[in-house]
């Protein structure tokens, strides 16, 4: 793979991660549930509705509505993150800065 292509792929990946993180921050600021498509260790993708509370060490910590508990999601494994119109009442302090 040539250097130019490698650089383009790296830039595309960084833009993807920034877009995911920006959506998480905006959802948290507006207290809106975020719908994520998440790839697990086995490569299976699932959709989750999450109340975002913190992003730390490139990980989203949020309340997963389908699991009814706090979960952590590595941002690099989030395929897509969409802000829903559904607001939530925070169960915990939201510590996301942005």
C-alpha positions in Angstrom: 0.0 0.0 0.0 1.5 3.3 -1.0 2.1 6.1 1.5 -0.6 8.4 0.2 -3.3 5.8 0.5 -2.1 4.9 4.0 -2.3 8.5 5.0 -5.8 8.9 3.5 -7.1 5.8 5.3 -5.6 7.1 8.6 -7.2 10.5 8.1 -10.6 8.8 7.3 -10.4 6.7 10.5 -9.6 9.8 12.6 -12.5 11.7 11.1 -14.8 8.7 11.8 -13.7 8.6 15.5 -14.1 12.4 15.8 -17.6 12.2 14.3 -18.6 9.5 16.8 -17.2 11.4 19.7 -18.8 14.6 18.6 -22.2 12.9 18.5 -21.7 11.4 22.0 -20.8 14.8 23.4 -23.7 16.6 21.8 -26.2 13.9 22.9 -24.8 14.2 26.5 -25.0 18.0 26.5 -28.7 17.8 25.3 -29.5 14.8 27.5 -30.6 12.8 24.6 -30.3 9.0 24.1 -27.8 8.0 21.5 -28.3 4.9 19.3 -25.1 3.1 18.6 -24.1 0.2 16.4 -21.4 -1.6 18.3 -19.1 -4.3 17.2 -18.2 -6.7 20.0 -15.0 -8.8 20.4 -16.4 -11.5 18.2 -17.2 -9.1 15.4 -21.0 -9.2 15.9 -22.7 -5.8 15.5 -25.7 -4.9 17.8 -27.7 -1.7 18.2 -27.9 -0.2 21.6 -29.8 2.8 23.0 -27.5 4.5 25.5 -27.7 7.4 27.9 -24.1 8.9 27.6 -22.4 9.9 30.8 -18.7 9.9 30.3 -16.0 9.6 27.7 -12.6 8.6 29.2 -9.6 6.8 27.7 -11.4 6.5 24.3 -14.3 4.7 26.0 -18.0 5.7 26.3 -19.5 5.0 29.7 -23.3 5.0 29.5 -26.5 3.4 30.7 -27.5 0.8 28.2 -31.3 0.7 28.0 -31.4 -2.9 26.7 -29.1 -4.3 29.5 -30.5 -1.9 32.2 -27.0 -1.2 33.5 -24.0 1.0 33.0 -21.8 -0.4 30.2 -18.6 0.7 28.6 -18.1 0.9 24.8 -14.7 1.4 23.1 -15.2 4.2 20.7 -13.1 2.5 18.1 -15.8 -0.3 18.1 -18.7 2.0 17.6 -19.6 1.7 13.9 -22.3 4.4 14.0 -23.7 6.8 16.6 -27.0 8.6 16.0 -28.6 11.1 18.4 -32.2 10.3 18.9 -35.0 12.8 19.7 -35.6 10.9 23.0 -34.5 12.9 26.1 -33.5 11.2 29.3 -33.4 12.2 33.0 -29.9 11.7 34.2 -29.4 8.8 36.7 -25.8 9.9 37.3 -23.8 13.1 36.8 -22.9 13.7 33.2 -19.2 14.4 33.1 -18.6 14.7 29.4 -16.8 17.9 28.5 -17.1 19.5 25.1 
